[in-house]
Amino acid sequence: MRDIIKSDAPEQTGAKKKKRTSRKNLSLYYVLVLILVTVVGVILSLTVLFKTDKIIVNGQTPYNDADIIEASGVKLGENIIRADYSEAEEKVLGSLLYVETVSVKKKFPTTVVITVTETKPCYNIETQNGYLIVSQNGKVLDLLVSPIEGLLTVYGIDPENCEPFSILKDKESNKADILIEIKSAFDKSEIECILSVDLSDKYDISLNYDDRIEVMIGNSANIGYKIEYAKSVFESNKIGSNAEGVLMIDENGEGHFVSEESMQQYEENKNNAQQNQNDVQDDESVSDSESNPSSSENGQDE
């Protein structure tokens, strides 16, 4: 007779189910704890933690650190996570004239860094009321009776707005943009001794080099190449270190120099030719009058 063996499988299955249920409950517990910790951490970060306890100002400007901090509106004790510092940057640019650029950055855990660059006068813009002092990027700084020595003097721009903080714009064209493009070409080529720019005709721009040579560059197309060419001419001394005259540069970047003596001779020849032409016309008028005396007599009889 075979022995009957009892099976405990149902009891083992029940134990496994209890273990799985226990593990699920434990996992759910950990998840809930994690969510709670995260929520508490966020609340603390936005209220108690990360409060500004130090504000650093970097960069040189005419203003002291306290002025810049006050203009930005950044305050000690503010939560740096919740703060929007783009508004602080706009406040500085809108209230401190001689700040050209500003950035406000968070430095965790509790520091704010304000970095500024100084606005420097770059142009004397001739106007009917004096000279408008403008930065390289076109910010209007002041209106003076006389130009500032050492700045690039600009003729031929009729400013739309002369108020400080405004951006230089010409009333009728894009001459202000052309000026900035020209100045950028000057800086890139590192050309020196350009004293003024005449934008009276934006299709016939002229530069004053060392108060000796007028550089005619036409319009602003290929401006960088034209300035590089002019610099190479001056540095190579092809026209002489004391030469005076006009350097004409065409659209292909090719130049032709006419000396002051040649220009004076040209003007003299031109005037002489005009005078000779006028003399010939006068002689012809006298000849016509002498050859037709009857017309004159008829006029008197009448």
C-alpha positions in Angstrom: 0.0 0.0 0.0 1.3 3.4 -1.0 1.9 6.1 1.6 -0.2 9.1 1.2 2.0 12.3 1.2 0.4 15.6 2.3 1.2 18.7 0.1 1.8 22.2 1.7 1.6 24.0 -1.6 -1.4 26.2 -0.7 0.4 27.4 2.4 3.5 28.3 0.4 1.5 30.2 -2.2 -0.3 32.2 0.5 3.1 33.2 2.1 4.4 34.4 -1.3 1.3 36.5 -1.8 1.8 38.1 1.6 5.5 38.9 0.7 4.5 40.5 -2.6 1.8 42.6 -0.9 4.3 43.6 1.7 6.9 44.7 -0.9 4.2 46.7 -2.8 3.2 48.5 0.3 6.9 49.2 1.1 7.5 50.6 -2.4 4.4 52.7 -2.1 5.6 54.0 1.2 9.0 54.9 -0.3 7.3 56.7 -3.2 5.1 58.7 -0.8 8.1 59.6 1.4 10.1 60.7 -1.7 7.2 62.9 -2.9 6.8 64.4 0.6 10.5 65.1 0.8 10.5 66.7 -2.7 7.5 68.9 -1.9 9.1 70.0 1.4 12.4 70.7 -0.4 10.7 72.8 -3.0 8.8 74.8 -0.4 11.9 75.4 1.6 13.8 76.4 -1.6 11.2 79.0 -2.5 10.7 80.3 1.0 13.4 79.7 3.5 16.5 78.6 1.6 18.5 80.3 -1.2 18.0 83.8 0.1 20.4 86.4 -1.3 23.0 87.3 1.3 25.6 88.8 -1.0 25.6 91.0 -4.2 28.8 91.4 -6.2 29.3 94.0 -8.9 32.0 93.4 -11.5 33.2 95.9 -14.2 34.3 99.6 -14.3 31.8 102.4 -14.8 31.4 106.0 -13.5 29.0 104.6 -10.9 29.8 103.0 -7.6 28.5 99.6 -6.6 25.7 100.9 -4.4 24.3 103.0 -7.3 24.3 99.9 -9.6 22.7 97.7 -7.0 20.0 100.2 -6.2 19.2 100.7 -9.9 18.9 97.0 -10.5 16.3 96.5 -7.7 18.1 93.4 -6.4 17.8 93.2 -2.6 19.4 91.1 0.1 17.0 88.5 1.5 15.3 87.8 -1.9 14.9 84.2 -3.0 17.2 83.9 -6.0 15.3 81.0 -7.4 12.0 83.0 -7.7 13.7 86.2 -8.8 13.6 87.3 -12.5 16.8 89.1 -13.2 16.0 90.1 -16.8 13.9 92.9 -15.3 16.8 94.0 -13.2 19.0 94.3 -16.3 16.4 96.5 -18.0 16.2 98.7 -15.0 20.0 99.3 -14.9 20.1 100.1 -18.7 17.1 102.4 -18.4 18.5 104.5 -15.5 22.3 104.6 -15.7 23.3 106.3 -19.0 26.9 105.3 -19.0 26.2 101.5 -18.6 26.5 99.9 -22.0 25.8 96.3 -21.1 24.7 94.5 -17.9 24.1 90.9 -16.9 22.6 89.7 -13.6 23.4 86.1 -12.8 22.6 83.7 -9.9 25.6 82.1 -8.1 24.2 79.4 -5.9 23.5 79.1 -3.1 23.0 82.7 -2.0 25.0 85.1 -4.3 24.0 87.5 -7.1 26.6 88.7 -9.5 26.0 91.9 -11.6 28.5 92.5 -14.4 28.5 95.8 -16.3 30.5 97.5 -19.0 30.9 101.2 -19.5 29.3 103.3 -22.2 32.1 105.3 -23.9 31.6 108.3 -26.2 32.5 107.4 -29.8 31.0 109.9 -32.2 30.5 113.7 -32.6 27.4 113.9 -34.7 27.1 117.4 -36.2 23.6 118.8 -35.9 22.0 122.2 -36.3 22.0 122.6 -32.5 25.5 121.4 -31.8 27.3 118.1 -31.6 25.4 115.0 -30.5 27.7 112.7 -28.4 26.9 109.0 -29.2 28.3 105.7 -28.1 29.7 103.1 -30.6 26.5 101.1 -30.5 24.4 104.3 -31.2 23.2 105.3 -27.7 22.7 109.1 -27.4 24.7 110.5 -24.5 24.7 114.3 -24.7 24.3 117.4 -26.9 27.2 119.8 -26.7 28.1 123.1 -28.3 31.6 121.9 -29.4 32.8 118.4 -30.4 34.8 116.3 -28.0 38.5 116.1 -29.1 39.6 112.6 -30.1 36.2 111.3 -31.2 35.2 110.5 -34.8 33.2 113.5 -36.2 30.3 112.6 -38.4 28.6 114.9 -41.0 25.4 114.4 -42.9 23.1 112.6 -40.4 19.9 114.3 -39.3 19.1 112.6 -36.0 15.5 111.6 -35.3 15.8 112.0 -31.5 18.5 113.8 -29.6 17.3 112.8 -26.1 19.8 110.8 -23.8 19.2 107.0 -23.8 17.6 107.1 -27.3 19.2 105.2 -30.1 20.7 107.2 -33.0 18.5 107.1 -36.1 18.5 109.3 -39.2 15.1 110.9 -40.1 15.2 109.8 -43.8 17.5 106.8 -44.2 19.6 104.1 -42.6 22.7 106.3 -42.3 23.1 105.4 -38.6 23.4 101.7 -39.4 25.9 102.6 -42.2 28.0 104.6 -39.6 28.1 101.6 -37.2 29.1 99.4 -40.1 31.9 101.8 -41.1 33.2 102.1 -37.5 33.2 98.3 -37.2 35.3 98.1 -40.3 37.7 100.7 -38.8 38.1 98.6 -35.7 38.6 95.3 -37.6 41.3 96.8 -39.8 42.8 98.8 -37.0 43.2 101.7 -39.4 44.3 105.0 -37.7 44.1 108.7 -38.3 40.5 108.7 -39.7 39.2 112.0 -38.3 35.8 112.3 -39.8 33.1 110.6 -41.9 30.8 112.5 -44.3 27.5 110.7 -44.9 25.7 113.6 -46.6 25.3 111.3 -49.6 25.2 107.7 -48.5 26.1 106.7 -52.1 29.2 108.9 -52.1 30.7 108.5 -48.6 34.0 110.3 -47.9 36.5 109.9 -45.0 39.1 112.4 -43.8 42.5 110.8 -43.3 45.0 112.7 -41.1 43.5 116.0 -42.3 45.5 115.5 -45.6 43.6 113.0 -47.7 40.0 112.7 -48.6 39.1 109.1 -49.1 36.1 108.6 -51.5 34.6 105.1 -51.0 31.3 105.4 -52.8 28.5 103.5 -51.0 28.8 101.1 -48.1 29.1 97.9 -50.2 32.3 96.0 -49.5 33.1 98.6 -46.9 35.5 96.3 -45.0 37.5 95.6 -48.2 37.7 99.3 -49.1 39.0 100.2 -45.7 41.6 97.5 -45.8 42.7 98.7 -49.2 43.0 102.3 -47.9 45.0 101.2 -44.9 47.4 99.2 -47.2 47.9 102.3 -49.3 48.7 104.5 -46.4 51.0 102.0 -44.6 53.0 101.2 -47.8 53.7 104.9 -48.3 52.8 104.6 -51.9 51.6 108.2 -52.0 54.0 109.7 -49.6 53.8 110.4 -45.9 53.0 114.1 -46.4 51.0 113.9 -49.6 47.7 115.7 -49.9 44.8 115.0 -52.2 42.0 112.5 -52.9 42.1 108.7 -52.8 39.2 107.3 -54.8 38.3 103.7 -54.2 35.8 102.0 -56.6 33.4 99.1 -56.0 36.1 96.6 -57.0 38.4 97.9 -54.3 40.8 99.5 -56.8 42.1 103.0 -56.0 43.4 106.0 -57.7 45.2 108.9 -56.0 45.0 112.5 -57.2 47.4 114.9 -55.5 46.4 118.3 -54.4 48.7 119.9 -57.0 47.1 117.8 -59.7 43.7 118.8 -58.5 44.6 122.5 -58.5 46.0 122.2 -62.0 42.8 120.3 -63.1 40.6 123.0 -61.6 42.7 125.7 -63.2 42.5 124.1 -66.6 38.8 123.5 -66.2 38.3 127.2 -65.3 40.5 128.3 -68.2 38.6 126.1 -70.6 35.3 127.5 -69.3 36.6 131.1 -69.6 37.7 130.4 -73.2 34.3 128.9 -74.0 32.6 132.0 -72.6 34.9 134.3 -74.6 34.1 132.4 -77.8 30.4 132.7 -77.2 30.8 136.5 -76.5 32.8 136.9 -79.8 30.1 135.0 -81.7 27.4 137.2 -80.2 29.3 140.3 -81.3 29.8 138.9 -84.8 26.1 138.1 -85.1 25.2 141.6 -84.1 27.6 143.2 -86.5 26.5 141.0 -89.4 22.8 141.9 -88.9 22.7 145.7 -88.3 19.3 146.0 -90.0 17.6 144.1 -87.2 19.0 146.6 -84.8 18.0 149.6 -86.9 14.5 148.2 -87.4 14.2 148.0 -83.8 15.2 151.6 -83.4 12.8 152.8 -86.1 10.0 151.1 -84.4 
